[in-house]
Amino acid sequence: MSPPALAAAGSVLGFDFGRRCIGVAVGETVTGGVRPLAALTARNGEPDWPALDTLLHTWMPAALVVGLPLDHDGGGRAITAAARAFAAQLRARYALPVHLYDERHSSQEATRRFAAQRARGQRRRRDAARLDAVAAAVILESWLGASR
């Protein structure tokens, strides 16, 4: 996938889609800064729409980025189709540009960052629920970096 042009100046929300949890992060197109926001509960891949509505209303993003889970060869899996469907739902619901971005290494990077923060005493085991939000931040950082 080639990176898209940057969204209009402003915030961008990134998503790490999962059937039970959806990580959300916010990034700024001007500064390139990104931070994890939330890990939202999902039921069989169905997001908590009221919580997403609140995040969209709060951050008023110019675009959305959904991590596309691919296998090591770049092919799709069952979760890939579900992530594409989630992206289509976001596009239809919020009428914003939605970009799909390869997330193959985001979970490993999020786990590495979390472990490093725990080692420095910045995170505790109970903070592990935010790991999906950290993965969303990794996806968004990568997308912003590739888009520059």
Secondary structure as the mmCIF struct_conf table of DSSP 4:
data_model
#
loop_
_struct_conf.conf_type_id
_struct_conf.id
_struct_conf.beg_label_comp_id
_struct_conf.beg_label_asym_id
_struct_conf.beg_label_seq_id
_struct_conf.end_label_comp_id
_struct_conf.end_label_asym_id
_struct_conf.end_label_seq_id
HELX_LH_PP_P HELX_LH_PP_P1 SER A 2 ALA A 7
BEND BEND1 ALA A 8 GLY A 10
STRN STRN1 SER A 11 ASP A 16
BEND BEND2 ARG A 19 ARG A 20
STRN STRN2 CYS A 21 GLU A 28
TURN_TY1_P TURN_TY1_P1 THR A 29 THR A 31
STRN STRN3 VAL A 34 THR A 41
STRN STRN4 ARG A 43 ARG A 43
TURN_TY1_P TURN_TY1_P2 ASN A 44 GLY A 45
STRN STRN5 GLU A 46 GLU A 46
HELX_RH_AL_P HELX_RH_AL_P1 TRP A 49 TRP A 59
BEND BEND3 ALA A 62 ALA A 62
STRN STRN6 ALA A 63 LEU A 68
TURN_TY1_P TURN_TY1_P3 HIS A 72 ASP A 73
BEND BEND4 GLY A 74 GLY A 74
HELX_RH_AL_P HELX_RH_AL_P2 ALA A 78 TYR A 94
STRN STRN7 VAL A 98 ASP A 102
TURN_TY1_P TURN_TY1_P4 ARG A 104 HIS A 105
HELX_RH_AL_P HELX_RH_AL_P3 SER A 106 ALA A 119
TURN_TY1_P TURN_TY1_P5 ARG A 120 GLY A 121
BEND BEND5 GLN A 122 GLN A 122
HELX_RH_3T_P HELX_RH_3T_P1 ARG A 125 ARG A 130
HELX_RH_AL_P HELX_RH_AL_P4 LEU A 131 SER A 147
#
